[in-house]
Amino acid sequence: MKFRLLLWLLGLMMAWASRTNPDFQKALAGKELRFILHTLDGKVSRHFTISQQRVRSRRGACEQPTFAVGFRDAAYGYATLTASNKTLAFMQGVQAQTIKVKGSLPQLYWFQGLLKQLRPSKKRAV
């Protein structure tokens, strides 16, 4: 349940940032792609569509994604996406084959960089 909620919130945060954050919009410029984050057993999946500098997300899979990331199970997916060092957790999962990646790896790396822009900006003390 936590993994499903995390994917839903990720979709909301990306959709909001695509409308309000100029840096996020620049990162989306010229991108037209679809990708899926899911569990390997198929119980949880969410697809994301990036088009015209906007992000939309829907539950379930989509046809012909640019890339797909499959996690061993929902608990493992949640732990990986909420890890303090996401890149390390992701790479360890790929090496241990608990995370399966299909499709365009450069687009996947671009997506990981995009997620870093979703972090709240730290307000400086005046």
C-alpha positions in Angstrom: 0.0 0.0 0.0 2.9 2.4 0.8 4.5 1.8 -2.6 1.2 2.5 -4.4 0.8 5.7 -2.4 4.4 6.7 -3.1 3.9 6.3 -6.8 0.7 8.3 -6.7 2.3 11.1 -4.8 5.3 11.1 -7.1 2.9 11.6 -10.0 1.2 14.5 -8.2 4.5 16.2 -7.3 5.8 15.9 -10.9 2.5 17.2 -12.3 2.6 20.2 -9.9 6.3 20.9 -10.6 5.6 20.8 -14.4 3.1 23.6 -14.0 4.9 25.8 -11.4 8.7 25.2 -11.4 10.6 26.8 -14.3 13.7 24.7 -13.8 11.6 21.5 -13.9 9.9 22.8 -17.0 13.3 23.4 -18.7 14.2 19.8 -17.9 11.1 18.6 -19.6 11.6 20.7 -22.7 11.6 18.6 -25.9 10.8 15.4 -24.0 8.0 13.1 -25.2 8.1 9.8 -23.4 6.2 7.3 -21.3 7.6 5.1 -18.6 6.3 2.6 -16.0 7.3 2.0 -12.4 5.9 -1.4 -11.3 6.4 -4.5 -9.2 7.6 -7.6 -11.1 4.6 -9.6 -9.9 2.4 -7.1 -11.6 0.3 -6.2 -8.6 1.3 -2.5 -8.5 2.1 -0.4 -11.6 1.8 3.3 -12.5 2.7 4.9 -15.8 3.8 8.4 -16.4 3.5 10.4 -19.6 5.7 13.4 -20.3 4.4 15.5 -23.2 4.5 19.3 -24.0 6.4 20.0 -20.7 3.7 18.5 -18.6 3.6 15.2 -16.6 0.5 13.0 -16.2 0.3 9.8 -14.3 -2.2 7.0 -14.4 -2.4 3.7 -12.6 -1.7 0.5 -14.6 0.7 -0.1 -17.4 0.8 1.6 -20.8 1.7 0.3 -24.3 5.2 0.9 -25.7 6.9 2.7 -22.8 10.3 4.3 -23.4 11.5 2.5 -20.3 10.2 0.4 -17.4 11.5 -0.2 -14.0 10.3 -3.3 -12.2 10.9 -3.9 -8.5 11.0 -7.3 -6.8 7.9 -6.4 -4.7 6.2 -3.3 -3.3 8.1 -3.2 -0.1 11.4 -3.3 -1.9 10.3 -0.6 -4.4 9.3 1.6 -1.5 12.6 1.1 0.3 14.6 1.8 -2.9 12.7 5.0 -3.8 12.8 6.3 -0.2 16.5 5.4 0.5 18.8 8.2 1.5 21.2 7.3 -1.3 18.8 6.4 -4.1 21.4 6.0 -6.7 23.4 3.4 -4.6 20.2 1.5 -3.7 19.1 1.4 -7.3 22.5 0.2 -8.6 22.7 -2.5 -5.9 19.2 -3.6 -6.8 20.1 -3.8 -10.5 23.3 -5.8 -9.7 21.3 -8.2 -7.4 18.6 -8.5 -10.1 15.9 -7.4 -7.7 15.3 -4.4 -10.0 14.7 -5.1 -13.7 15.1 -2.2 -16.2 13.8 -2.4 -19.8 14.2 0.2 -22.4 16.3 3.3 -22.8 18.9 3.6 -20.1 19.8 7.3 -21.0 16.2 8.2 -20.4 16.2 6.4 -17.1 19.3 8.4 -16.0 17.6 11.6 -17.1 14.6 10.6 -15.0 16.7 10.0 -11.9 18.2 13.5 -12.4 14.7 14.9 -12.7 13.7 13.4 -9.4 16.4 15.4 -7.7 14.7 18.6 -8.7 11.5 17.6 -6.8 13.2 18.1 -3.4 12.0 21.2 -1.6 14.4 24.1 -1.9 16.0 25.1 1.4 15.1 28.6 2.3 18.0 30.8 3.3 17.9 32.8 6.5 17.9 36.5 5.9 
